Amino acid sequence: MTVAQVVCLVGGRGTRLGALTDRTPKPLLPVGGRPFLDYIVHEARRFGLERLLLLSGYRSQEIADRYHGQRFGQLMVEVVVEPQPAGTAGALANAADRLDETFFLLNGDSFFDCNWLNLAHGAERRDWTMRATLASGIEGSRYGRVEMAGDRVTGFRPEGASTQPINAGIYLVRRTVLEDIRTIPCSLEREVLPGLAEHGQLVGSVAQGAFIDIGVPADFARAQELLPRLMQRPAAFLDRDGILNHDHGYVHRPDQVEWVEGARETVKWLNDAGYYVFVVTNQGGIAHGYYSEQSVHDLHAWMQQQLQGMGAHIDAFEHCPFHPNGVVEKYRADSELRKPQPGMLLKLQREWSTDASRSFMVGDRDSDVEAAIAAGLPGFKFTGGNLLDFLRRSVPLAQRTDVAG
């Protein structure tokens, strides 16, 4: 199963924040110097999703002005405005004709530092309508709690101190959920989820990480420091041919890809450890006229789909199409992007909030290691075998220090 769409609920008034939302919709309130919704867009982009649908209501024009029709990497954003307040489930019903058969669904006022794609792993089973991410280790009495039996959500408890997990507001949803929205307005949390739980159609996936809901003043203030810190992750820079797939020479089609043993598991391992995972690959075959840049983009999209099936993703692919001896004039150049020059690594470090002190590069050639050193990073040369075993032996991963709360 491949999921390409994410839907985000951004229609609420945010009354608990008082005057803060009198003139600004809650998702656009500044957090760490940028609108809160930017952080959700960032996450949707890095998980390799292609379409983000924002379901807006209160002061919707401001959200549309900033995001509608905008592209962030491969992610295209569209805004749908509800004609009148319809509740969280009613907003879904209002956008019925825009929904994929299966899509991610998010609350637009909370952030949970977890791997969304874990919800897609094993989702081929037909015995669910929604799969919910649950946050464990959340202290305090503000949140309602979730009861489980095995992987099934069986019920919801009211707010109160408990060791049970909370609903983190991140879901994988089948479009058939619309059949459970029988009245408008309708609340997803109060009317739809309890019914799905009662009928065994709600699966829970428990994760641990930093959680923030900006809906109350104290947590909105706490988010100002927490969210920018969560964005600054260590990065794993990976060469492609010889690291992710065997280098058979100018690989540019899916039928040419033979995954290196342990490569996909390595990407998942790095995802779950909280690393950005970047692919940096020389693609001189473009300059030599063997294939087009679009072929490279299409192949990388296919690789992303293959990884998603096991709950993994590449945060960004970067390629260098230039070669000093190329036959295609447009690409005949000795570019700083071409390894052993560090241009691709430096570009990604500028565009993403990376922590260089905890980052590294893995490649199968001396030029990969040289590029890493030139970018101020340690470089590791992989000479074959199981990639995950190699990294576990060779690379001491930085431990995540962010705590739930």
C-alpha positions in Angstrom: 0.0 0.0 0.0 1.3 3.5 -0.9 -0.2 6.6 0.7 0.3 9.9 -1.1 -2.1 12.2 0.6 -2.2 13.9 4.0 -5.3 15.8 5.3 -4.9 18.4 8.1 -7.8 19.8 10.2 -7.1 23.6 10.6 -10.6 25.0 10.9 -10.9 25.6 14.7 -11.3 29.0 16.4 -8.8 28.4 19.2 -10.9 30.0 21.8 -8.7 28.8 24.7 -5.9 31.1 23.4 -8.0 34.2 23.9 -7.0 37.3 22.1 -4.1 35.5 20.3 -6.5 34.2 17.7 -8.7 37.3 17.3 -6.9 38.3 14.2 -4.8 35.2 13.4 -6.0 31.6 12.8 -4.5 29.2 15.4 -2.4 27.3 12.8 -0.7 30.5 11.7 0.3 31.7 15.2 4.1 32.2 15.2 6.1 29.5 16.9 9.9 30.0 17.0 9.6 32.7 14.4 7.4 30.8 11.8 3.7 29.8 11.6 2.9 26.6 13.5 1.5 25.1 10.4 4.9 25.3 8.7 6.1 22.6 11.0 3.4 20.3 9.8 4.1 21.1 6.2 7.8 20.3 6.9 6.9 16.9 8.3 4.5 16.0 5.4 7.3 16.9 3.0 10.0 14.9 4.7 7.8 11.8 4.9 7.7 11.8 1.1 4.0 12.6 0.8 2.8 14.3 -2.4 -0.4 16.2 -1.5 -1.5 18.1 1.6 -5.1 19.1 1.9 -5.8 21.8 4.5 -9.4 21.8 5.7 -10.0 25.3 6.9 -12.8 27.3 8.5 -12.0 30.2 10.8 -10.1 33.0 8.9 -9.6 30.6 6.1 -8.5 33.2 3.6 -5.3 33.8 5.5 -4.5 30.1 5.4 -5.3 30.0 1.7 -3.2 33.0 0.9 -0.1 31.4 2.4 -0.5 27.8 1.3 -3.0 27.2 -1.5 -1.3 26.1 -4.7 2.1 26.2 -3.1 4.7 23.4 -3.6 7.2 22.4 -1.0 9.6 20.0 -2.6 7.4 17.2 -4.0 4.5 18.3 -1.7 1.6 20.2 -3.3 -0.8 22.0 -0.9 -4.5 22.7 -1.5 -6.9 24.5 0.9 -10.6 23.5 1.2 -12.9 25.9 3.0 -15.9 24.6 4.8 -19.0 26.8 4.1 -20.0 26.7 7.8 -18.6 25.1 11.0 -19.1 21.4 10.6 -16.9 19.8 13.3 -13.7 17.8 12.7 -15.6 14.9 11.1 -17.9 17.2 9.2 -14.9 18.9 7.6 -13.9 15.5 6.2 -17.4 15.0 4.8 -17.3 18.4 3.2 -14.1 17.4 1.4 -15.3 14.0 0.4 -14.6 14.5 -3.3 -11.0 15.4 -2.6 -10.1 12.4 -0.5 -7.9 9.5 -1.6 -9.0 5.9 -0.8 -6.4 5.9 2.0 -4.9 9.1 3.5 -3.1 10.4 6.6 -5.1 12.7 8.8 -3.7 15.2 11.3 -4.9 17.6 13.9 -3.7 21.1 12.9 -2.9 22.3 16.4 -0.6 19.5 17.8 2.8 18.1 16.9 4.1 14.6 17.9 7.7 13.7 17.1 7.2 10.3 15.6 7.4 8.3 12.4 4.0 8.7 10.7 4.8 6.0 8.3 4.7 3.3 11.0 0.9 3.5 10.5 1.3 2.3 6.9 3.4 -0.7 7.8 1.1 -3.7 7.5 -1.9 -1.6 6.5 -2.8 -4.0 3.7 -5.0 -5.8 6.2 -8.6 -5.0 5.7 -9.8 -5.3 9.3 -9.6 -1.5 10.1 -11.1 1.8 9.2 -8.7 4.0 11.1 -5.2 3.5 12.5 -4.3 6.0 15.3 -0.9 7.0 16.6 -0.9 7.0 20.4 1.6 8.9 22.5 2.9 7.1 25.6 4.7 8.6 28.6 2.7 11.8 28.6 2.3 13.0 32.1 -0.3 15.2 33.6 -4.1 15.3 33.7 -4.9 17.5 30.8 -5.5 14.7 28.2 -8.0 11.9 27.8 -6.6 8.4 27.8 -6.9 5.5 25.4 -7.8 1.9 26.4 -6.4 -0.9 24.3 -6.6 -4.7 24.0 -3.7 -5.9 21.8 -3.5 -3.5 18.9 -7.1 -2.5 19.1 -8.4 0.7 20.7 -11.3 -0.4 22.8 -12.4 2.9 24.5 -11.5 6.4 25.7 -11.3 7.7 29.2 -11.8 11.3 30.2 -9.0 13.7 31.2 -7.0 12.6 34.2 -3.6 11.5 35.3 -2.8 8.0 34.0 -0.1 5.8 32.6 -2.3 5.0 29.6 -1.3 6.6 26.2 -3.1 9.6 24.7 -4.5 10.1 21.2 -1.7 12.0 19.4 -4.0 13.3 16.6 -2.2 11.4 13.7 -4.2 8.8 11.8 -4.2 6.6 8.7 -7.8 6.6 7.4 -9.7 4.7 4.8 -12.2 6.8 2.9 -15.0 4.5 4.1 -14.9 6.4 7.4 -17.3 8.8 5.7 -20.1 6.2 6.1 -19.8 6.8 9.9 -20.4 10.5 9.6 -24.2 10.6 9.6 -24.9 14.2 10.8 -23.3 17.6 10.3 -21.8 19.1 12.5 -20.0 15.9 13.7 -17.0 15.5 15.9 -14.4 12.9 15.0 -13.2 12.5 18.6 -16.6 12.4 20.3 -18.8 10.6 17.7 -16.7 8.7 15.1 -13.8 7.3 17.0 -15.8 5.7 19.9 -18.0 4.0 17.4 -15.1 2.6 15.4 -13.5 1.4 18.7 -16.8 -0.3 19.7 -16.8 -2.3 16.4 -13.1 -3.2 16.4 -12.3 -0.9 13.5 -9.8 1.3 15.3 -6.1 0.2 15.5 -3.7 1.8 17.9 0.0 2.2 17.3 1.9 3.4 20.4 5.0 5.5 20.1 7.1 7.7 22.4 8.4 11.2 21.6 8.0 14.8 22.3 4.3 15.9 22.1 2.9 19.5 22.1 -0.6 20.8 21.7 -0.6 24.6 21.2 -4.3 24.9 22.2 -3.7 26.4 25.6 -1.4 29.4 26.5 1.1 27.4 28.6 1.8 24.9 25.9 1.8 27.6 23.2 4.6 29.3 25.2 6.4 26.0 25.6 6.3 25.3 21.9 8.4 28.4 21.2 11.5 26.6 22.3 10.5 22.9 21.8 9.6 22.9 18.1 12.7 24.7 16.8 14.8 22.3 18.8 13.0 19.3 17.4 13.7 20.5 13.9 17.4 20.4 14.5 18.2 16.8 13.9 21.4 14.9 13.1 21.6 13.8 9.5 22.7 10.7 7.7 24.0 11.4 4.2 23.9 8.3 2.1 25.3 7.7 -1.4 22.8 5.9 -3.6 24.5 3.4 -6.0 26.5 1.0 -4.0 24.8 1.9 -0.7 21.1 1.7 -1.2 21.1 -0.3 -4.5 23.9 -2.3 -6.2 25.8 -0.2 -8.7 25.2 -1.9 -12.0 26.2 1.2 -13.9 23.9 4.2 -14.6 20.9 2.8 -12.8 17.9 4.9 -13.8 14.8 2.6 -13.9 13.0 0.6 -11.2 13.7 -2.7 -13.0 17.4 -2.0 -12.7 17.3 -1.6 -8.9 18.7 -4.4 -6.7 18.6 -3.3 -3.1 21.7 -3.7 -1.1 21.2 -6.2 1.8 20.0 -4.3 4.8 19.6 -1.0 3.0 15.9 -0.5 3.5 16.2 -1.6 7.1 19.0 0.9 7.6 16.8 3.8 6.4 14.0 2.6 8.8 16.6 2.3 11.6 17.8 5.9 11.0 14.3 7.2 10.7 13.3 5.7 14.1 16.5 7.1 15.7 15.4 10.6 14.8 17.8 11.3 11.9 17.2 13.1 8.7 18.1 10.7 5.9 19.5 12.3 2.8 20.6 10.7 -0.4 23.4 12.5 -2.2 24.2 10.9 -5.6 26.4 11.8 -8.6 24.3 11.2 -11.7 26.8 11.9 -14.5 24.7 9.7 -16.8 22.5 12.7 -17.3 25.4 14.8 -18.7 26.4 11.8 -20.8 22.9 11.7 -22.3 22.1 8.2 -21.1 18.9 9.3 -19.3 17.1 12.5 -18.2 16.8 14.3 -14.9 13.1 13.3 -14.9 14.2 9.7 -15.0 16.1 10.3 -11.8 13.1 12.0 -10.1 10.8 9.2 -11.2 13.2 6.5 -9.8 13.6 8.3 -6.5 9.8 8.5 -6.2 9.6 4.8 -6.8 12.2 4.1 -4.2 10.3 6.3 -1.7 7.2 4.2 -2.4 9.1 1.0 -1.8 10.4 2.3 1.5 7.0 3.5 2.6 5.7 0.0 2.6 8.0 -0.9 5.5 7.5 2.4 7.4 10.7 4.1 6.1 11.5 7.2 4.1 14.2 9.4 2.6 13.8 13.0 3.8 15.4 14.4 0.6 17.1 13.2 -2.5 19.9 15.4 -4.0 21.6 14.6 -7.2 24.3 16.2 -9.4 23.6 16.0 -13.1 26.9 17.6 -14.2 30.1 16.1 -15.5 33.1 17.9 -17.0 33.2 15.5 -20.0 29.4 15.4 -20.6 28.0 15.4 -24.1 24.9 17.3 -23.1 26.0 21.0 -23.2 23.6 22.0 -20.5 25.2 19.6 -18.0 28.9 19.8 -19.2 30.5 21.4 -16.2 32.8 20.7 -13.2 30.2 21.5 -10.6 30.8 22.0 -6.8 27.8 19.7 -6.4 29.7 16.7 -7.8 31.4 14.6 -5.2 34.2 14.7 -4.0 33.2 18.4 -3.8 30.9 18.9 -0.8 28.2 21.0 -2.6 25.3 18.6 -2.2 26.0 18.1 1.5 26.4 21.8 2.2 23.2 22.6 0.2 21.2 20.2 2.4 22.7 21.5 5.5 21.7 25.0 4.5 18.1 24.0 3.6 17.4 21.8 6.6 18.0 22.3 10.3 20.8 19.8 10.7 23.0 19.2 13.7 26.4 18.8 12.0 28.1 17.7 15.2 26.0 14.5 15.2 25.8 13.9 11.4 27.8 11.6 9.1 28.2 10.3 5.5 28.3 6.8 4.2 29.5 5.9 0.7 31.2 3.2 -1.3 33.9 5.3 -2.8 36.8 7.5 -1.6 35.1 10.5 -3.3 32.2 10.1 -0.9 34.4 10.2 2.2 36.3 13.1 0.7 33.0 15.0 0.2 32.1 14.3 3.8 35.4 15.6 5.2 35.1 18.7 3.0 31.7 19.4 4.5 33.0 19.0 8.0 31.5 15.6 8.6 32.9 12.1 9.4 32.7 9.8 6.3 32.5 6.0 6.3 33.3 3.8 3.4 31.1 0.7 2.9 32.7 -2.1 1.0 29.9 -4.6 0.9 27.8 -7.0 2.9 24.8 -6.0 5.1 24.5 -2.2 5.3 22.7 -2.2 8.6 25.3 -4.5 10.2 28.0 -2.1 8.9 26.4 1.0 10.4 25.8 -0.7 13.7 29.4 -1.6 13.9 30.9 1.6 12.5 28.6 4.5 13.3 27.8 5.5 16.9 24.3 7.0 16.5 23.5 10.1 18.6 20.9 9.3 21.2 17.7 11.2 21.2 17.4 13.4 24.2 13.9 14.9 23.7 11.4 13.5 26.1 7.6 13.1 25.9 5.4 15.8 27.3 
